[in-house]
């Protein structure tokens, strides 16, 4: 994955994730931890949330991470697609090290295996896009 994409992702901490099943669509915002190898986001969420219920039926997820700005030349953001599933013990440990206060909420932890990322970075030139595709 391009270093510019990794650097942008590591500078932020909230992503949106969107899910669908049949006629139901739902999005959520989550704190995340990014792991580079293999590329994935680790997120916390209640097992009873609507997006987790939808993910159980259709684990395909898409979402964004973006910089809020009104200056066109500073626009940066990631659009991603991936697969949602339970986090493993190592991922849980890494997430709770990054967000120790999450322990108080006793969250369920999940990972999003990143299959595709498109990074728009206008600081490199208007409409400049870098892409990552899982091989």
C-alpha positions, 0 to 999 in steps of 0.5 A: 500500500502506498505510504501516502495512503498509510500516513493519511489513515494513521493520522485519523481515528474515526471511519464510517462503515456502511452495510446493507442486507436486502432493503435495509441500509445502515451506516455507523461511525467507529474509532479504528486502529489500522494494522498494515500487515495484512491491511485492516481496520479494527473497530469496536461495536456493540454486538446488538447494533444494527450494523453488526446485525446486518454484517452477520447477514452480509459481511461486505462493508464500505466506508470513508475516512476524510479530512474536514476542510472547505479548501479544495486544495486541501481535500483528502479522503479514503473510500474503502471496501472490505469484509467484516468479521470478528477480531482475533486476540492479537487485534483486540489487544492492539485495539485496547492498547490504543484505546484503553478506555474502551475496556470500560464499555466491554466492546465486541471487536471486529476487523475489516479486511481491506480489499480496496482503497481509493485515496483522493489527495488534492494536496498532490494536485487537483483530483489526484487519486491513489489506489490499493487493491488486495492481490 
